[in-house]
Amino acid sequence: MQNNLNSVNKSSSFSIILIPFLLVIPKVNLISIPGFWQGIRLEDIVTLLMLVFMILNSNKYTLKFNHPNTKFFVFIAYVFLSYLIGYLSGISFGYIDLITIARIIEYSTIILYFSNVNFNKDNNKKIILFLKILIIINFLVSIGQYFELVGYYSSRGYHEPNFDYWRVFGILSGSWELSFVTSISYFVIYLETKKKINVYLILTLIILFLAGTRGIQFPFILTIVILYFPELIKIQTKLKFIIYTFIFVSIFYFMYFVQDINIFFLLKSLIDLMFYGYVPDFSDLSKSEVVYYSWVHRLKDWLIYYELMNTNLITFLFGTGFSSIYYESFNFRILFGTGLFGFLLLILLTFRINVFIIIFLFITGITLDFTSSFKQFIILYFLFQYMRSYNKNEISN
Protein backbone atom coordinates (compact mmCIF):
# COMPACT_ATOMS: atom_id res chain seq x y z
CA MET A 1 0.00 0.00 0.00
CA GLN A 2 2.83 2.35 0.90
CA ASN A 3 4.63 1.57 -2.37
CA ASN A 4 1.49 2.48 -4.34
CA LEU A 5 1.21 5.76 -2.44
CA ASN A 6 4.86 6.61 -3.15
CA SER A 7 4.31 5.79 -6.82
CA VAL A 8 1.32 8.16 -6.99
CA ASN A 9 3.27 10.94 -5.28
CA LYS A 10 6.24 10.54 -7.64
CA SER A 11 3.92 10.55 -10.66
CA SER A 12 2.12 13.65 -9.37
CA SER A 13 5.39 15.47 -8.64
CA PHE A 14 6.57 14.79 -12.19
CA SER A 15 3.23 15.86 -13.68
CA ILE A 16 3.21 19.09 -11.65
CA ILE A 17 6.36 20.15 -13.53
CA LEU A 18 4.29 20.19 -16.71
CA ILE A 19 2.34 23.28 -15.61
CA PRO A 20 5.40 25.58 -15.33
CA PHE A 21 6.82 23.97 -18.49
CA LEU A 22 3.69 24.60 -20.56
CA LEU A 23 3.47 28.17 -19.24
CA VAL A 24 6.92 29.29 -20.35
CA ILE A 25 7.69 27.12 -23.39
CA PRO A 26 8.19 29.39 -26.45
CA LYS A 27 5.60 29.23 -29.23
CA VAL A 28 7.79 27.66 -31.88
CA ASN A 29 6.07 26.22 -34.95
CA LEU A 30 7.32 22.69 -35.57
CA ILE A 31 4.91 21.85 -38.38
CA SER A 32 3.37 24.55 -40.56
CA ILE A 33 -0.35 24.56 -41.42
CA PRO A 34 -1.10 25.95 -44.91
CA GLY A 35 -3.06 29.21 -44.73
CA PHE A 36 -2.28 29.86 -41.05
CA TRP A 37 0.71 31.57 -39.45
CA GLN A 38 0.34 29.36 -36.37
CA GLY A 39 1.25 25.72 -36.81
CA ILE A 40 1.76 22.62 -34.68
CA ARG A 41 3.87 23.63 -31.68
CA LEU A 42 5.75 21.82 -28.93
CA GLU A 43 2.88 22.18 -26.44
CA ASP A 44 0.63 20.43 -28.97
CA ILE A 45 3.10 17.55 -29.20
CA VAL A 46 3.32 17.34 -25.41
CA THR A 47 -0.48 17.23 -25.15
CA LEU A 48 -0.62 14.50 -27.79
CA LEU A 49 1.90 12.46 -25.82
CA MET A 50 -0.22 12.95 -22.70
CA LEU A 51 -3.26 11.64 -24.61
CA VAL A 52 -1.36 8.60 -25.89
CA PHE A 53 -0.05 7.91 -22.38
CA MET A 54 -3.58 8.02 -20.94
CA ILE A 55 -4.88 5.69 -23.65
CA LEU A 56 -2.12 3.19 -22.90
CA ASN A 57 -2.88 3.49 -19.17
CA SER A 58 -6.64 3.95 -19.43
CA ASN A 59 -7.27 1.99 -16.23
CA LYS A 60 -5.43 4.70 -14.24
CA TYR A 61 -7.04 7.73 -15.89
CA THR A 62 -10.71 7.95 -15.05
CA LEU A 63 -13.03 10.76 -14.05
CA LYS A 64 -15.72 10.08 -11.49
CA PHE A 65 -19.10 11.73 -11.96
CA ASN A 66 -18.78 13.71 -8.72
CA HIS A 67 -15.34 15.10 -9.62
CA PRO A 68 -15.38 18.93 -9.97
CA ASN A 69 -13.79 18.72 -13.44
CA THR A 70 -16.81 16.77 -14.68
CA LYS A 71 -18.53 20.15 -15.16
CA PHE A 72 -16.00 20.96 -17.87
CA PHE A 73 -16.90 17.85 -19.85
CA VAL A 74 -20.63 18.49 -19.39
CA PHE A 75 -20.13 21.86 -21.07
CA ILE A 76 -17.91 20.33 -23.79
CA ALA A 77 -20.69 17.85 -24.60
CA TYR A 78 -23.02 20.81 -25.01
CA VAL A 79 -20.48 22.56 -27.28
CA PHE A 80 -20.46 19.56 -29.63
CA LEU A 81 -24.25 19.76 -29.70
CA SER A 82 -23.87 23.38 -30.84
CA TYR A 83 -21.54 22.25 -33.64
CA LEU A 84 -24.20 19.76 -34.75
CA ILE A 85 -26.89 22.47 -34.68
CA GLY A 86 -24.66 24.72 -36.76
CA TYR A 87 -23.93 21.97 -39.27
CA LEU A 88 -27.62 21.07 -39.65
CA SER A 89 -28.35 24.78 -40.15
CA GLY A 90 -25.91 24.91 -43.06
CA ILE A 91 -23.17 26.70 -41.11
CA SER A 92 -19.77 25.08 -41.66
CA PHE A 93 -16.28 26.55 -41.85
CA GLY A 94 -14.18 23.58 -42.94
CA TYR A 95 -10.65 23.93 -41.58
CA ILE A 96 -11.81 26.36 -38.89
CA ASP A 97 -14.18 23.77 -37.44
CA LEU A 98 -11.42 21.14 -37.42
CA ILE A 99 -8.95 23.49 -35.73
CA THR A 100 -11.37 24.65 -33.03
CA ILE A 101 -12.47 21.06 -32.34
CA ALA A 102 -8.82 19.99 -32.16
CA ARG A 103 -8.21 22.70 -29.56
CA ILE A 104 -11.22 21.51 -27.54
CA ILE A 105 -9.83 17.95 -27.59
CA GLU A 106 -6.44 19.34 -26.54
CA TYR A 107 -7.91 21.19 -23.56
CA SER A 108 -10.01 18.13 -22.65
CA THR A 109 -6.82 16.06 -22.59
CA ILE A 110 -5.20 18.56 -20.22
CA ILE A 111 -8.21 18.53 -17.89
CA LEU A 112 -8.52 14.72 -17.83
CA TYR A 113 -4.79 14.25 -17.27
CA PHE A 114 -4.55 16.68 -14.36
CA SER A 115 -7.82 15.40 -12.88
CA ASN A 116 -5.81 12.33 -11.88
CA VAL A 117 -2.85 14.28 -10.49
CA ASN A 118 -2.49 14.87 -6.77
CA PHE A 119 -2.45 18.65 -6.22
CA ASN A 120 -1.40 18.40 -2.60
CA LYS A 121 -0.18 21.28 -0.46
CA ASP A 122 3.50 20.73 -1.30
CA ASN A 123 2.86 20.54 -5.05
CA ASN A 124 0.74 23.69 -4.94
CA LYS A 125 3.51 25.52 -3.08
CA LYS A 126 6.03 24.54 -5.77
CA ILE A 127 3.82 25.97 -8.51
CA ILE A 128 3.12 29.13 -6.51
CA LEU A 129 6.86 29.62 -5.99
CA PHE A 130 7.29 29.29 -9.74
CA LEU A 131 4.54 31.90 -10.32
CA LYS A 132 6.33 34.32 -7.99
CA ILE A 133 9.58 33.82 -9.90
CA LEU A 134 7.69 34.19 -13.19
CA ILE A 135 6.30 37.59 -12.13
CA ILE A 136 9.79 38.77 -11.16
CA ILE A 137 11.30 37.56 -14.45
CA ASN A 138 8.51 39.12 -16.50
CA PHE A 139 8.96 42.37 -14.58
CA LEU A 140 12.70 42.49 -15.31
CA VAL A 141 12.24 41.54 -18.98
CA SER A 142 9.40 44.07 -19.34
CA ILE A 143 11.64 46.83 -18.00
CA GLY A 144 14.26 45.79 -20.55
CA GLN A 145 11.66 45.87 -23.33
CA TYR A 146 10.40 49.28 -22.17
CA PHE A 147 13.90 50.71 -22.62
CA GLU A 148 14.23 48.78 -25.91
CA LEU A 149 17.08 46.64 -24.61
CA VAL A 150 15.30 43.32 -24.98
CA GLY A 151 13.16 41.92 -27.80
CA TYR A 152 10.46 39.28 -27.57
CA TYR A 153 9.53 35.94 -29.09
CA SER A 154 6.07 35.12 -30.47
CA SER A 155 4.49 32.61 -32.85
CA ARG A 156 5.94 34.64 -35.71
CA GLY A 157 9.49 34.33 -34.37
CA TYR A 158 11.88 36.76 -32.68
CA HIS A 159 11.19 40.50 -32.84
CA GLU A 160 13.64 43.29 -32.26
CA PRO A 161 12.90 45.75 -29.42
CA ASN A 162 10.27 48.34 -30.36
CA PHE A 163 8.29 49.47 -27.34
CA ASP A 164 6.40 52.25 -29.11
CA TYR A 165 4.74 49.73 -31.41
CA TRP A 166 4.47 46.47 -29.46
CA ARG A 167 4.47 47.43 -25.78
CA VAL A 168 5.94 44.76 -23.50
CA PHE A 169 5.46 41.01 -23.82
CA GLY A 170 7.76 39.78 -21.04
CA ILE A 171 8.83 36.20 -21.80
CA LEU A 172 5.35 35.39 -23.14
CA SER A 173 3.96 35.88 -26.64
CA GLY A 174 1.77 38.95 -26.34
CA SER A 175 0.97 41.89 -24.11
CA TRP A 176 -2.53 40.48 -23.49
CA GLU A 177 -1.07 37.07 -22.60
CA LEU A 178 1.48 38.66 -20.27
CA SER A 179 -1.21 40.73 -18.54
CA PHE A 180 -3.62 37.82 -18.10
CA VAL A 181 -1.06 35.27 -16.89
CA THR A 182 0.44 37.82 -14.48
CA SER A 183 -2.98 38.82 -13.13
CA ILE A 184 -4.08 35.23 -12.51
CA SER A 185 -0.68 34.46 -10.98
CA TYR A 186 -1.16 37.30 -8.53
CA PHE A 187 -4.64 36.10 -7.56
CA VAL A 188 -3.17 32.71 -6.67
CA ILE A 189 -0.45 34.44 -4.63
CA TYR A 190 -3.12 36.59 -2.99
CA LEU A 191 -4.96 33.49 -1.79
CA GLU A 192 -1.74 31.80 -0.69
CA THR A 193 -0.48 34.79 1.31
CA LYS A 194 -3.72 35.23 3.25
CA LYS A 195 -4.86 38.47 1.62
CA LYS A 196 -1.82 40.64 2.32
CA ILE A 197 -0.53 43.40 0.08
CA ASN A 198 2.96 42.41 -1.02
CA VAL A 199 5.64 43.24 -3.55
CA TYR A 200 4.00 41.00 -6.18
CA LEU A 201 1.00 43.33 -6.33
CA ILE A 202 3.30 46.27 -7.08
CA LEU A 203 5.19 44.27 -9.73
CA THR A 204 1.90 43.13 -11.27
CA LEU A 205 0.56 46.69 -11.50
CA ILE A 206 3.79 47.87 -13.17
CA ILE A 207 3.68 44.98 -15.65
CA LEU A 208 0.06 45.73 -16.54
CA PHE A 209 0.87 49.41 -17.01
CA LEU A 210 3.80 48.62 -19.33
CA ALA A 211 1.79 46.03 -21.27
CA GLY A 212 -0.89 48.66 -21.97
CA THR A 213 -3.81 46.19 -22.18
CA ARG A 214 -6.71 48.29 -20.94
CA GLY A 215 -9.12 45.36 -21.24
CA ILE A 216 -7.18 43.64 -18.43
CA GLN A 217 -5.93 46.69 -16.51
CA PHE A 218 -9.41 47.93 -15.64
CA PRO A 219 -10.89 44.61 -14.37
CA PHE A 220 -7.69 43.82 -12.43
CA ILE A 221 -7.72 47.19 -10.69
CA LEU A 222 -11.45 46.93 -9.98
CA THR A 223 -10.94 43.44 -8.53
CA ILE A 224 -8.06 44.62 -6.33
CA VAL A 225 -10.22 47.44 -4.98
CA ILE A 226 -12.97 44.92 -4.15
CA LEU A 227 -10.49 42.55 -2.50
CA TYR A 228 -8.64 45.08 -0.37
CA PHE A 229 -11.33 47.58 0.56
CA PRO A 230 -12.49 45.49 3.57
CA GLU A 231 -8.87 45.52 4.78
CA LEU A 232 -8.78 49.32 4.51
CA ILE A 233 -11.66 49.88 6.91
CA LYS A 234 -10.11 47.49 9.45
CA ILE A 235 -6.78 49.33 9.64
CA GLN A 236 -6.00 50.74 13.06
CA THR A 237 -2.52 52.22 12.64
CA LYS A 238 -2.04 55.53 10.85
CA LEU A 239 0.92 54.29 8.80
CA LYS A 240 -1.01 51.36 7.32
CA PHE A 241 -3.98 53.60 6.67
CA ILE A 242 -1.79 56.08 4.75
CA ILE A 243 -0.18 53.28 2.72
CA TYR A 244 -3.50 51.67 1.77
CA THR A 245 -5.10 55.03 0.99
CA PHE A 246 -2.17 56.00 -1.24
CA ILE A 247 -2.49 52.74 -3.15
CA PHE A 248 -6.23 53.19 -3.70
CA VAL A 249 -5.91 56.84 -4.73
CA SER A 250 -3.14 55.90 -7.17
CA ILE A 251 -5.28 53.12 -8.61
CA PHE A 252 -8.29 55.39 -9.15
CA TYR A 253 -6.10 58.11 -10.66
CA PHE A 254 -4.63 55.61 -13.07
CA MET A 255 -8.04 54.26 -13.98
CA TYR A 256 -9.85 57.52 -14.62
CA PHE A 257 -7.19 60.02 -15.66
CA VAL A 258 -4.34 58.10 -17.25
CA GLN A 259 -6.50 55.58 -19.10
CA ASP A 260 -9.41 57.96 -19.86
CA ILE A 261 -11.90 55.14 -20.42
CA ASN A 262 -15.21 56.24 -21.94
CA ILE A 263 -17.43 53.60 -20.36
CA PHE A 264 -20.61 55.21 -21.76
CA PHE A 265 -19.42 54.80 -25.36
CA LEU A 266 -18.39 51.17 -24.72
CA LEU A 267 -21.70 50.22 -23.12
CA LYS A 268 -23.81 52.00 -25.74
CA SER A 269 -21.99 50.29 -28.61
CA LEU A 270 -22.50 46.90 -26.93
CA ILE A 271 -26.23 47.58 -26.48
CA ASP A 272 -26.50 48.66 -30.13
CA LEU A 273 -24.85 45.40 -31.19
CA MET A 274 -26.89 43.07 -29.01
CA PHE A 275 -30.34 44.65 -29.45
CA TYR A 276 -30.17 46.32 -32.86
CA GLY A 277 -27.39 44.50 -34.71
CA TYR A 278 -25.70 47.86 -35.34
CA VAL A 279 -22.05 48.86 -35.03
CA PRO A 280 -20.59 52.31 -35.77
CA ASP A 281 -18.50 52.87 -38.87
CA PHE A 282 -14.91 54.01 -38.49
CA SER A 283 -15.76 57.27 -40.28
CA ASP A 284 -18.51 57.97 -37.71
CA LEU A 285 -16.11 58.13 -34.76
CA SER A 286 -15.60 61.50 -33.16
CA LYS A 287 -12.17 62.77 -32.19
CA SER A 288 -12.64 61.51 -28.64
CA GLU A 289 -13.73 58.08 -29.90
CA VAL A 290 -10.88 57.47 -32.35
CA VAL A 291 -8.89 55.81 -29.54
CA TYR A 292 -11.47 52.99 -29.67
CA TYR A 293 -10.60 52.03 -33.25
CA SER A 294 -9.66 48.50 -32.13
CA TRP A 295 -12.93 48.28 -30.17
CA VAL A 296 -14.98 49.11 -33.26
CA HIS A 297 -12.94 46.57 -35.23
CA ARG A 298 -13.98 43.95 -32.66
CA LEU A 299 -17.61 45.06 -32.90
CA LYS A 300 -17.57 44.45 -36.64
CA ASP A 301 -16.25 40.92 -36.09
CA TRP A 302 -18.80 40.24 -33.35
CA LEU A 303 -21.57 41.38 -35.68
CA ILE A 304 -20.69 38.50 -38.02
CA TYR A 305 -21.01 35.94 -35.21
CA TYR A 306 -24.14 37.67 -33.93
CA GLU A 307 -25.81 37.27 -37.32
CA LEU A 308 -24.80 33.59 -37.49
CA MET A 309 -26.32 33.00 -34.07
CA ASN A 310 -29.56 34.61 -35.31
CA THR A 311 -29.81 32.32 -38.34
CA ASN A 312 -32.90 30.72 -36.79
CA LEU A 313 -34.52 30.14 -33.38
CA ILE A 314 -32.57 26.90 -32.78
CA THR A 315 -29.18 28.51 -33.44
CA PHE A 316 -30.21 31.45 -31.23
CA LEU A 317 -30.91 29.07 -28.36
CA PHE A 318 -28.16 26.47 -28.90
CA GLY A 319 -25.51 28.27 -30.97
CA THR A 320 -23.61 27.24 -34.06
CA GLY A 321 -20.34 25.91 -32.64
CA PHE A 322 -17.16 27.96 -32.64
CA SER A 323 -16.95 29.43 -36.13
CA SER A 324 -13.67 31.29 -35.55
CA ILE A 325 -10.30 30.59 -33.95
CA TYR A 326 -10.25 34.01 -32.27
CA TYR A 327 -13.36 35.78 -31.06
CA GLU A 328 -11.51 38.60 -29.27
CA SER A 329 -14.01 37.94 -26.47
CA PHE A 330 -14.61 34.90 -24.28
CA ASN A 331 -18.11 36.11 -23.37
CA PHE A 332 -19.17 36.41 -27.01
CA ARG A 333 -17.45 33.14 -27.92
CA ILE A 334 -19.76 31.42 -25.45
CA LEU A 335 -22.89 33.44 -26.30
CA PHE A 336 -22.60 33.30 -30.09
CA GLY A 337 -20.97 29.87 -30.26
CA THR A 338 -23.26 28.01 -27.83
CA GLY A 339 -26.35 30.21 -27.86
CA LEU A 340 -28.44 31.57 -25.03
CA PHE A 341 -28.78 28.19 -23.32
CA GLY A 342 -25.02 27.62 -23.48
CA PHE A 343 -24.34 30.98 -21.88
CA LEU A 344 -26.81 30.23 -19.08
CA LEU A 345 -25.36 26.73 -18.64
CA LEU A 346 -21.86 28.14 -18.13
CA ILE A 347 -23.19 30.58 -15.51
CA LEU A 348 -24.86 27.67 -13.72
CA LEU A 349 -21.70 25.51 -13.80
CA THR A 350 -19.51 28.32 -12.44
CA PHE A 351 -22.00 29.54 -9.85
CA ARG A 352 -19.87 28.64 -6.80
CA ILE A 353 -16.59 30.16 -7.99
CA ASN A 354 -15.18 32.99 -5.83
CA VAL A 355 -16.97 36.25 -6.64
CA PHE A 356 -13.78 38.25 -7.19
CA ILE A 357 -12.53 35.94 -9.95
CA ILE A 358 -15.98 35.90 -11.60
CA ILE A 359 -15.90 39.71 -11.72
CA PHE A 360 -12.40 39.73 -13.18
CA LEU A 361 -13.09 37.05 -15.80
CA PHE A 362 -16.44 38.49 -16.86
CA ILE A 363 -15.08 42.00 -17.47
CA THR A 364 -11.85 40.70 -18.99
CA GLY A 365 -13.85 38.30 -21.15
CA ILE A 366 -15.56 41.18 -22.92
CA THR A 367 -12.44 41.97 -24.97
CA LEU A 368 -10.19 38.94 -24.32
CA ASP A 369 -10.77 35.41 -25.56
CA PHE A 370 -8.59 33.85 -22.88
CA THR A 371 -9.33 30.24 -23.89
CA SER A 372 -7.82 30.82 -27.34
CA SER A 373 -4.36 30.97 -25.73
CA PHE A 374 -2.85 27.71 -24.48
CA LYS A 375 -0.87 29.49 -21.74
CA GLN A 376 -3.90 31.45 -20.55
CA PHE A 377 -5.89 28.23 -20.36
CA ILE A 378 -3.17 26.51 -18.29
CA ILE A 379 -2.87 29.31 -15.71
CA LEU A 380 -6.66 29.60 -15.48
CA TYR A 381 -6.98 25.86 -14.88
CA PHE A 382 -4.45 25.99 -12.06
CA LEU A 383 -6.30 28.92 -10.49
CA PHE A 384 -9.53 26.90 -10.41
CA GLN A 385 -7.66 23.85 -9.14
CA TYR A 386 -6.02 25.86 -6.36
CA MET A 387 -9.26 27.64 -5.40
CA ARG A 388 -10.93 24.30 -4.73
CA SER A 389 -8.28 23.32 -2.20
CA TYR A 390 -8.24 26.87 -0.80
CA ASN A 391 -12.01 26.93 -0.28
CA LYS A 392 -11.87 23.54 1.47
CA ASN A 393 -9.25 24.87 3.87
CA GLU A 394 -11.34 27.99 4.52
CA ILE A 395 -14.35 25.86 5.40
CA SER A 396 -12.34 23.53 7.65
CA ASN A 397 -10.82 26.49 9.49
Sequence and secondary structure as in RCSB ss.txt:
>XXXX:A:sequence
MQNNLNSVNKSSSFSIILIPFLLVIPKVNLISIPGFWQGIRLEDIVTLLMLVFMILNSNKYTLKFNHPNTKFFVF
IAYVFLSYLIGYLSGISFGYIDLITIARIIEYSTIILYFSNVNFNKDNNKKIILFLKILIIINFLVSIGQYFELV
GYYSSRGYHEPNFDYWRVFGILSGSWELSFVTSISYFVIYLETKKKINVYLILTLIILFLAGTRGIQFPFILTIV
ILYFPELIKIQTKLKFIIYTFIFVSIFYFMYFVQDINIFFLLKSLIDLMFYGYVPDFSDLSKSEVVYYSWVHRLK
DWLIYYELMNTNLITFLFGTGFSSIYYESFNFRILFGTGLFGFLLLILLTFRINVFIIIFLFITGITLDFTSSFK
QFIILYFLFQYMRSYNKNEISN
>XXXX:A:secstr
 HHHHHHHHHHHHHHHTHHHHHHHS   EEE  TT S  EEHHHHHHHHHHHHHHHTTTT    TTSTTHHHHHH
HHHHHHHHHHHHHTT   THHHHHHHHHHHHHHHHHHHHHTS   HHHHHHHHHHHHHHHHHHHHHHHHHHTTS 
 EEETTEEE   HHHH   TTSS HHHHHHHHHHHHHHHHHHTTS   HHHHHHHHHHHHHT HHHHHHHHHHHH
HHHHHHHHH  SHHHHHHHHHHHHHHHHIIIIIS   HHHHHHHHHHHHHH     GGG  GGGGGGHHHHHHHH
HHHHHHHHHTTSHHHHHH      S  S HHHHHHHHHHHHHHHHHHHHTTTS HHHHHHHHHHTTT  TTSSHH
HHHHHHHHHHHHHHHHHHHHH 
